[in-house]
Amino acid sequence: MAGKHPEVTYSVTIRAEYSNQPGMLGTITSAIGEVGGDIGAVDMVYSSRDQMVRDITVNARDTEHSHEVVKAVEAIRNVRVISVSDPVFLAHLGGKITVTSKIALKTRSDLSKAYTPGVGRVSMHIHDNPKAVWTLTSKANTVAVVTDGTAVLGLGDIGPAAALPVMEGKALLFKELAGVDAWPLCLDTKDPDEIVRTVKAIAPGFGGINLEDISAPRCFEIEERLKKELDIPVMHDDQHATAVVITAGLLNSLKIVKKELANLKVAILGAGASANATARLLLKVGVSDIILCDRQGVVYRGRRENMNPYKEKIAALTNPRGIKGTLDDALDGADMFIGLSGPELVKGNQVKRMARDAIVFALANPVPEIWPEEAEPYARIIATGRSDYPNQINNALVFPGMFRGVLDVRAREINDEMKLAAANAIASVIPSAEVNPEYIIPSVFNKAVVRAIAKAVATTAHKTGVAQRSRRRYHSLAGS
């Protein structure tokens, strides 16, 4: 597949035993290279006068390619493959997260303070002073990551158990990047009423709710109801974190192409959760000419085919020129294309229809709507959802800092002003002098990102009246 390179997510470690003769290692590495494997590491396991055992870690394009690499090594005379392991699976053994204690439990005194009888006094204090739960429990720093496993990125409806590794990964990012304690709650139901009831029932133990990988249009109803019925912030990450990071990328892109928000024409391929939220946030930031497209073509007021109440609402807010037809019609003269759909749905000759200095965000993952190599002749700036190309549009840039900020000030909700503040904060992390076509978005590992978002979100929560306490020093980032 064009543009598909070996990557660590499909790596294998081959433990190979072979005769200790000159040239044998070269023979093995050559065989791996001939089938397109990318050797990442070669480690000695055992050596004697006659025999050699090495672990050879090889990056592959996909699972099928990794099998091809193993077969190539097995085919070499006098080489025995002892075992084959997958580093990704090894990293998941036993799960990726755990609970740790904050206080010691070594004596009877420790036990009496942490549990019975001392804990009873604390419980009654919270009973008499409900707001004390924020200071005397973990609630103030804990987020529930809630899914039903119906819309897992690149995998679709795989169910709650199969979604658990993804949710654990998200909890890991919360902790490592922002010091937020998060826990996955994978619900074995697709019923919006039951999901809402369940989240409301567990909400007393959490300071925020992060909805994740719930399919559209149910995700809209679930989020809307929870936002109305809970007094803690609720955010569907697939919608709003996506919208925030896209907006941040656009803000920096405009510094390069020298265009104004008010004059932009934006075409979005996709009309689901992330596309809907992105269109709404771009309208808030000042873009007025936005056209969404789905399988039926352009979304417009009055269209009857393949519509639902949420598409009808976004149709009423977008496509001011009343364009009808296909993606080609939406792309004619467009300044920006945003792909929130599926793999390889766009061709270079379609990007060619766009305006001068076109901006292309092809965000389907792992296979984008159009590979950067194909879009490059016609686009000034290209972003994808992949980590092996410049300008990765990654939700992980948003949610750790967003929830760090709302938890710090105990915000009741996450409003549009806070999302725009987060977008501007992400964009500002890159100094204007350093912004260039291959650097419009900072790295997830840039520690300034979480700090900038948390500060901007907390400040905006106060300005918009949704904060319930004065801003404090970052819970886990203080001194860092």
C-alpha positions as semicolon CSV with decimal commas, in nm:
position;residue;x (nm);y (nm);z (nm)
1;M;0,000;0,000;0,000
2;A;0,135;0,340;-0,096
3;G;0,268;0,531;0,199
4;K;0,252;0,234;0,437
5;H;0,583;0,207;0,618
6;P;0,704;-0,042;0,882
7;E;0,617;0,078;1,231
8;V;0,673;-0,029;1,589
9;T;0,305;-0,114;1,646
10;Y;0,349;-0,420;1,421
11;S;0,694;-0,521;1,543
12;V;0,797;-0,877;1,628
13;T;1,090;-1,007;1,829
14;I;1,236;-1,323;1,677
15;R;1,456;-1,540;1,900
16;A;1,678;-1,723;1,654
17;E;1,938;-1,996;1,718
18;Y;2,205;-2,052;1,455
19;S;2,555;-2,192;1,413
20;N;2,829;-1,958;1,530
21;Q;2,987;-1,898;1,191
22;P;3,102;-1,577;1,021
23;G;2,831;-1,421;0,803
24;M;2,531;-1,591;0,962
25;L;2,395;-1,273;1,122
26;G;2,439;-1,093;0,791
27;T;2,244;-1,367;0,614
28;I;1,957;-1,328;0,860
29;T;1,946;-0,949;0,838
30;S;1,963;-0,963;0,458
31;A;1,667;-1,203;0,447
32;I;1,467;-0,966;0,668
33;G;1,561;-0,670;0,450
34;E;1,461;-0,851;0,132
35;V;1,102;-0,882;0,251
36;G;1,089;-0,520;0,365
37;G;1,140;-0,563;0,739
38;D;1,295;-0,277;0,937
39;I;1,536;-0,407;1,203
40;G;1,506;-0,211;1,525
41;A;1,737;-0,400;1,761
42;V;1,963;-0,707;1,776
43;D;2,035;-0,843;2,125
44;M;2,261;-1,126;2,237
45;V;2,088;-1,397;2,443
46;Y;2,344;-1,681;2,445
47;S;2,679;-1,748;2,284
48;S;2,912;-2,050;2,272
49;R;3,180;-2,177;2,040
50;D;2,921;-2,361;1,831
51;Q;2,589;-2,187;1,880
52;M;2,450;-1,834;1,892
53;V;2,106;-1,716;2,012
54;R;1,990;-1,361;1,940
55;D;1,669;-1,162;1,977
56;I;1,601;-0,966;1,659
57;T;1,327;-0,702;1,680
58;V;1,178;-0,610;1,342
59;N;0,922;-0,341;1,256
60;A;0,664;-0,447;0,998
61;R;0,386;-0,281;0,796
62;D;0,103;-0,488;0,940
63;T;0,031;-0,828;1,095
64;E;0,051;-1,013;0,763
65;H;0,388;-0,855;0,689
66;S;0,523;-0,955;1,032
67;H;0,434;-1,317;0,952
68;E;0,619;-1,282;0,622
69;V;0,930;-1,162;0,807
70;V;0,921;-1,463;1,040
71;K;0,885;-1,703;0,748
72;A;1,186;-1,544;0,577
73;V;1,402;-1,617;0,883
74;E;1,262;-1,969;0,922
75;A;1,357;-2,045;0,562
76;I;1,729;-1,987;0,624
77;R;1,935;-2,306;0,644
78;N;2,088;-2,380;0,987
79;V;1,866;-2,121;1,159
80;R;1,602;-2,228;1,411
81;V;1,336;-1,983;1,527
82;I;1,294;-2,061;1,897
83;S;1,011;-1,816;1,962
84;V;0,830;-1,514;1,823
85;S;0,690;-1,246;2,054
86;D;0,498;-0,928;1,996
87;P;0,624;-0,634;2,207
88;V;0,284;-0,464;2,185
89;F;0,109;-0,765;2,338
90;L;0,383;-0,798;2,599
91;A;0,321;-0,436;2,701
92;H;-0,043;-0,523;2,766
93;L;0,010;-0,829;2,984
94;G;-0,185;-0,774;3,306
95;G;-0,318;-0,443;3,176
96;K;-0,153;-0,101;3,162
97;I;-0,285;0,064;3,478
98;T;-0,310;-0,012;3,849
99;V;-0,421;0,145;4,178
100;T;-0,154;0,257;4,423
101;S;-0,191;0,377;4,782
102;K;-0,104;0,731;4,885
103;I;-0,049;0,648;5,252
104;A;0,136;0,369;5,431
105;L;-0,051;0,078;5,590
106;K;0,199;-0,084;5,826
107;T;0,060;-0,053;6,179
108;R;-0,268;-0,069;6,368
109;S;-0,254;0,307;6,396
110;D;-0,232;0,336;6,015
111;L;-0,530;0,102;5,978
112;S;-0,744;0,287;6,231
113;K;-0,688;0,618;6,053
114;A;-0,729;0,495;5,695
115;Y;-1,016;0,257;5,765
116;T;-1,226;0,169;6,066
117;P;-1,288;0,332;6,308
118;G;-1,137;0,664;6,192
119;V;-1,290;0,665;5,845
120;G;-1,638;0,679;5,995
121;R;-1,575;1,033;6,123
122;V;-1,474;1,141;5,774
123;S;-1,782;0,982;5,617
124;M;-2,013;1,157;5,862
125;H;-1,837;1,488;5,799
126;I;-1,908;1,448;5,427
127;H;-2,266;1,351;5,509
128;D;-2,309;1,675;5,703
129;N;-2,098;1,885;5,461
130;P;-2,144;1,737;5,108
131;K;-1,886;1,965;4,945
132;A;-1,618;1,814;5,167
133;V;-1,614;1,512;4,934
134;W;-1,394;1,721;4,704
135;T;-1,121;1,761;4,964
136;L;-1,147;1,440;5,168
137;T;-1,163;1,185;4,883
138;S;-1,004;1,122;4,545
139;K;-1,304;1,271;4,362
140;A;-1,127;1,600;4,287
141;N;-0,864;1,429;4,073
142;T;-1,053;1,138;3,920
143;V;-1,215;1,099;3,578
144;A;-1,432;0,814;3,452
145;V;-1,353;0,707;3,096
146;V;-1,686;0,566;2,979
147;T;-1,752;0,363;2,664
148;D;-1,982;0,102;2,519
149;G;-1,722;-0,001;2,260
150;T;-1,940;0,080;1,959
151;A;-1,710;0,319;1,773
152;V;-1,349;0,233;1,856
153;L;-1,108;0,418;1,629
154;G;-1,031;0,212;1,319
155;L;-1,207;-0,093;1,464
156;G;-1,576;0,000;1,487
157;D;-1,826;-0,183;1,709
158;I;-1,603;-0,431;1,893
159;G;-1,786;-0,432;2,226
160;P;-1,693;-0,324;2,579
161;A;-1,438;-0,596;2,661
162;A;-1,236;-0,545;2,344
163;A;-1,249;-0,168;2,401
164;L;-1,092;-0,201;2,746
165;P;-0,726;-0,188;2,627
166;V;-0,804;0,140;2,448
167;M;-0,966;0,287;2,757
168;E;-0,673;0,174;2,973
169;G;-0,444;0,353;2,729
170;K;-0,646;0,669;2,769
171;A;-0,627;0,639;3,148
172;L;-0,251;0,596;3,117
173;L;-0,226;0,920;2,914
174;F;-0,436;1,106;3,171
175;K;-0,198;1,002;3,448
176;E;0,135;1,034;3,269
177;L;0,064;1,365;3,095
178;A;-0,152;1,550;3,347
179;G;-0,144;1,365;3,679
180;V;-0,517;1,290;3,653
181;D;-0,638;0,958;3,794
182;A;-0,869;0,801;3,537
183;W;-1,045;0,467;3,532
184;P;-1,212;0,284;3,241
185;L;-1,578;0,194;3,270
186;C;-1,678;-0,031;2,979
187;L;-2,055;-0,070;2,974
188;D;-2,225;-0,381;2,836
189;T;-2,520;-0,195;2,686
190;K;-2,596;0,015;2,379
191;D;-2,914;0,162;2,526
192;P;-2,875;0,540;2,571
193;D;-3,116;0,541;2,865
194;E;-2,919;0,271;3,045
195;I;-2,586;0,441;2,973
196;V;-2,716;0,771;3,110
197;R;-2,856;0,599;3,421
198;T;-2,531;0,415;3,483
199;V;-2,309;0,721;3,446
200;K;-2,535;0,923;3,675
201;A;-2,521;0,642;3,931
202;I;-2,139;0,632;3,941
203;A;-2,087;1,009;3,910
204;P;-2,055;1,081;4,288
205;G;-1,711;0,915;4,285
206;F;-1,569;1,119;3,998
207;G;-1,476;1,479;3,925
208;G;-1,540;1,448;3,551
209;I;-1,679;1,215;3,284
210;N;-1,491;1,148;2,961
211;L;-1,718;0,970;2,711
212;E;-1,524;0,774;2,452
213;D;-1,588;0,564;2,139
214;I;-1,969;0,576;2,152
215;S;-2,125;0,568;1,806
216;A;-2,328;0,849;1,648
217;P;-2,598;0,962;1,669
218;R;-2,645;0,807;2,018
219;C;-2,336;0,987;2,147
220;F;-2,504;1,326;2,093
221;E;-2,808;1,236;2,302
222;I;-2,601;1,072;2,577
223;E;-2,369;1,370;2,615
224;E;-2,648;1,626;2,601
225;R;-2,849;1,450;2,871
226;L;-2,551;1,397;3,101
227;K;-2,441;1,759;3,068
228;K;-2,789;1,871;3,177
229;E;-2,829;1,621;3,460
230;L;-2,481;1,623;3,622
231;D;-2,297;1,899;3,806
232;I;-1,953;1,779;3,692
233;P;-1,799;1,830;3,345
234;V;-1,888;1,580;3,073
235;M;-1,700;1,567;2,742
236;H;-1,731;1,324;2,453
237;D;-1,367;1,314;2,348
238;D;-1,427;1,197;1,991
239;Q;-1,631;1,509;1,929
240;H;-1,473;1,790;2,119
241;A;-1,106;1,701;2,161
242;T;-1,096;1,637;1,787
243;A;-1,256;1,974;1,719
244;V;-1,013;2,152;1,952
245;V;-0,694;2,009;1,802
246;I;-0,818;2,067;1,445
247;T;-0,892;2,429;1,533
248;A;-0,546;2,467;1,686
249;G;-0,387;2,329;1,370
250;L;-0,591;2,565;1,155
251;L;-0,492;2,870;1,362
252;N;-0,124;2,798;1,305
253;S;-0,180;2,707;0,940
254;L;-0,328;3,050;0,876
255;K;-0,004;3,208;0,996
256;I;0,162;3,039;0,698
257;V;-0,095;3,078;0,419
258;K;-0,188;3,433;0,529
259;K;-0,564;3,386;0,504
260;E;-0,840;3,513;0,732
261;L;-1,085;3,292;0,921
262;A;-1,383;3,491;0,799
263;N;-1,290;3,433;0,434
264;L;-1,218;3,060;0,451
265;K;-1,407;2,793;0,262
266;V;-1,388;2,460;0,447
267;A;-1,497;2,118;0,316
268;I;-1,544;1,837;0,569
269;L;-1,574;1,475;0,458
270;G;-1,780;1,305;0,727
271;A;-2,094;1,408;0,910
272;G;-2,070;1,206;1,230
273;A;-1,971;1,300;1,584
274;S;-1,628;1,453;1,521
275;A;-1,734;1,630;1,201
276;N;-2,038;1,781;1,369
277;A;-1,839;1,911;1,666
278;T;-1,558;2,039;1,444
279;A;-1,797;2,233;1,223
280;R;-1,961;2,390;1,527
281;L;-1,630;2,495;1,684
282;L;-1,504;2,639;1,355
283;L;-1,823;2,844;1,333
284;K;-1,751;2,972;1,686
285;V;-1,397;3,071;1,595
286;G;-1,515;3,272;1,295
287;V;-1,535;3,044;0,990
288;S;-1,868;3,095;0,814
289;D;-1,845;2,890;0,492
290;I;-1,837;2,521;0,590
291;I;-1,971;2,232;0,382
292;L;-2,012;1,879;0,520
293;C;-2,028;1,570;0,300
294;D;-2,134;1,213;0,379
295;R;-2,200;0,900;0,171
296;Q;-2,494;1,073;0,003
297;G;-2,289;1,378;-0,090
298;V;-2,318;1,735;0,031
299;V;-2,527;1,795;0,343
300;Y;-2,769;2,082;0,286
301;R;-3,091;2,227;0,427
302;G;-3,392;2,027;0,319
303;R;-3,204;1,712;0,216
304;R;-3,405;1,399;0,292
305;E;-3,170;1,110;0,218
306;N;-2,961;0,964;0,503
307;M;-3,049;1,240;0,751
308;N;-3,113;1,242;1,126
309;P;-3,205;1,521;1,370
310;Y;-2,837;1,602;1,434
311;K;-2,750;1,627;1,066
312;E;-3,054;1,848;1,016
313;K;-2,931;2,081;1,290
314;I;-2,581;2,110;1,145
315;A;-2,726;2,151;0,794
316;A;-2,913;2,457;0,921
317;L;-2,586;2,611;1,043
318;T;-2,355;2,531;0,748
319;N;-2,339;2,540;0,367
320;P;-2,449;2,907;0,339
321;R;-2,419;2,900;-0,042
322;G;-2,664;2,611;-0,067
323;I;-2,421;2,386;-0,253
324;K;-2,553;2,045;-0,360
325;G;-2,379;1,753;-0,525
326;T;-2,065;1,557;-0,436
327;L;-1,738;1,608;-0,253
328;D;-1,595;1,746;-0,579
329;D;-1,847;2,031;-0,561
330;A;-1,756;2,099;-0,198
331;L;-1,384;2,102;-0,279
332;D;-1,410;2,350;-0,567
333;G;-1,217;2,654;-0,446
334;A;-1,202;2,528;-0,087
335;D;-0,918;2,658;0,129
336;M;-0,926;2,364;0,369
337;F;-1,023;1,997;0,355
338;I;-1,088;1,806;0,678
339;G;-1,121;1,430;0,650
340;L;-1,313;1,264;0,933
341;S;-1,436;0,963;0,741
342;G;-1,253;0,659;0,605
343;P;-0,945;0,534;0,420
344;E;-0,839;0,649;0,073
345;L;-1,162;0,826;-0,022
346;V;-0,992;1,127;-0,181
347;K;-0,763;1,149;-0,485
348;G;-0,499;1,398;-0,582
349;N;-0,705;1,538;-0,871
350;Q;-0,977;1,627;-0,621
351;V;-0,731;1,819;-0,400
352;K;-0,620;1,993;-0,719
353;R;-0,966;2,155;-0,733
354;M;-0,896;2,344;-0,410
355;A;-0,775;2,703;-0,375
356;R;-0,415;2,818;-0,375
357;D;-0,217;2,725;-0,061
358;A;-0,466;2,453;0,027
359;I;-0,473;2,302;0,377
360;V;-0,542;1,927;0,392
361;F;-0,618;1,750;0,720
362;A;-0,669;1,382;0,625
363;L;-0,743;1,234;0,966
364;A;-0,882;0,885;0,908
365;N;-0,654;0,650;1,101
366;P;-0,451;0,444;1,042
367;V;-0,514;0,490;0,667
368;P;-0,594;0,855;0,580
369;E;-0,845;0,977;0,323
370;I;-0,547;1,065;0,105
371;W;-0,181;0,983;0,163
372;P;0,040;1,290;0,209
373;E;0,254;1,187;-0,089
374;E;-0,049;1,211;-0,318
375;A;-0,178;1,540;-0,175
376;E;0,162;1,711;-0,159
377;P;0,171;1,847;-0,517
378;Y;-0,151;2,041;-0,457
379;A;-0,149;2,131;-0,085
380;R;0,065;2,374;0,110
381;I;0,000;2,215;0,451
382;I;-0,086;1,850;0,522
383;A;-0,180;1,687;0,852
384;T;-0,283;1,331;0,936
385;G;-0,375;1,128;1,242
386;R;-0,055;0,923;1,211
387;S;0,262;0,958;1,415
388;D;0,497;0,876;1,125
389;Y;0,417;1,195;0,930
390;P;0,454;1,560;1,033
391;N;0,158;1,737;1,193
392;Q;-0,018;1,458;1,380
393;I;-0,368;1,566;1,484
394;N;-0,398;1,373;1,808
395;N;-0,675;1,392;2,069
396;A;-0,415;1,317;2,335
397;L;-0,302;1,679;2,297
398;V;-0,634;1,794;2,440
399;F;-0,806;1,581;2,703
400;P;-0,527;1,561;2,967
401;G;-0,488;1,937;2,989
402;M;-0,860;2,001;2,948
403;F;-0,954;1,785;3,247
404;R;-0,653;1,907;3,447
405;G;-0,790;2,259;3,408
406;V;-1,153;2,179;3,490
407;L;-1,058;1,968;3,792
408;D;-0,831;2,241;3,926
409;V;-1,122;2,485;3,943
410;R;-1,402;2,226;3,987
411;A;-1,579;2,349;3,676
412;R;-1,942;2,241;3,638
413;E;-1,910;2,201;3,261
414;I;-1,686;2,239;2,958
415;N;-1,827;2,515;2,739
416;D;-1,739;2,641;2,392
417;E;-1,532;2,926;2,531
418;M;-1,314;2,675;2,718
419;K;-1,269;2,465;2,403
420;L;-1,160;2,771;2,206
421;A;-0,923;2,867;2,489
422;A;-0,772;2,518;2,469
423;A;-0,729;2,547;2,090
424;N;-0,555;2,882;2,120
425;A;-0,336;2,745;2,400
426;I;-0,220;2,450;2,187
427;A;-0,144;2,678;1,893
428;S;0,049;2,920;2,115
429;V;0,289;2,651;2,239
430;I;0,475;2,681;1,907
431;P;0,644;3,023;1,881
432;S;0,525;3,208;1,570
433;A;0,880;3,218;1,433
434;E;0,895;2,837;1,441
435;V;0,561;2,765;1,275
436;N;0,613;2,609;0,932
437;P;0,422;2,372;0,697
438;E;0,561;2,067;0,878
439;Y;0,523;2,206;1,230
440;I;0,177;2,344;1,301
441;I;0,100;2,117;1,600
442;P;0,320;2,052;1,906
443;S;0,416;1,705;2,019
444;V;0,207;1,514;2,273
445;F;0,528;1,487;2,476
446;N;0,578;1,864;2,494
447;K;0,513;1,931;2,863
448;A;0,415;2,290;2,789
449;V;0,095;2,168;2,617
450;V;-0,084;2,040;2,930
451;R;0,022;2,345;3,132
452;A;-0,095;2,588;2,863
453;I;-0,433;2,419;2,818
454;A;-0,496;2,377;3,190
455;K;-0,420;2,741;3,261
456;A;-0,631;2,868;2,969
457;V;-0,926;2,640;3,052
458;A;-0,919;2,727;3,424
459;T;-0,903;3,099;3,351
460;T;-1,187;3,078;3,101
461;A;-1,398;2,871;3,342
462;H;-1,377;3,162;3,586
463;K;-1,455;3,420;3,318
464;T;-1,763;3,227;3,206
465;G;-1,888;3,159;3,559
466;V;-1,864;2,779;3,564
467;A;-1,572;2,747;3,809
468;Q;-1,657;2,654;4,167
469;R;-1,325;2,732;4,332
470;S;-1,023;2,955;4,282
471;R;-0,754;2,812;4,064
472;R;-0,480;2,623;4,247
473;R;-0,137;2,505;4,146
474;Y;-0,147;2,208;3,915
475;H;-0,224;1,894;4,113
476;S;0,064;1,685;3,981
477;L;0,259;1,932;3,768
478;A;0,366;2,164;4,048
479;G;0,737;2,221;4,036
480;S;0,777;2,040;3,707
